[in-house]
Amino acid sequence: MALTPETLARHELVGLPVRVVESTDRSQVGIAGVVVSETTNTLVIEADTGAKRIPKAGRTFEFRLVDEAAASRKGAGTAPEPDEDGCSTGEDAAYVTVDGGKLLSRPALRSENGVESQWR
């Protein structure tokens, strides 16, 4: 199964660029980097300042999908990221926002059982 915005929640998240867009802990908002590890309850994000272990519950994550499949499937629930001026970057990327609560399970089990996509 191809990695698309619709199937993101059923795939391996390690290696994907991610950013914390909402959190019950305001100090975590804006943490961005690449997912380097995932457990049932956390994502480990390699940020510029080092690895950060972020709980999934109570957070909203924005994943960046870059490839021809993601670019061709842009639509409802995805948007190009604006640059500093608020304009789109023009890059073929899909930005998918996922409630961390929808990712609460063992990564392998989530992939096997086909958790329904809750992207928006």
Sequence and secondary structure as in RCSB ss.txt:
>XXXX:A:sequence
MALTPETLARHELVGLPVRVVESTDRSQVGIAGVVVSETTNTLVIEADTGAKRIPKAGRTFEFRLVDEAAASRKG
AGTAPEPDEDGCSTGEDAAYVTVDGGKLLSRPALRSENGVESQWR
>XXXX:A:secstr
    TTTGGGS  TT EEEEEEESSGGGTT EEEEEEE SSEEEEEETTEEEEEESTTEEEEEEE SHHHHHT  
TTB   B TTS B   S EEEEEEGGGG S HHHHHHHT      
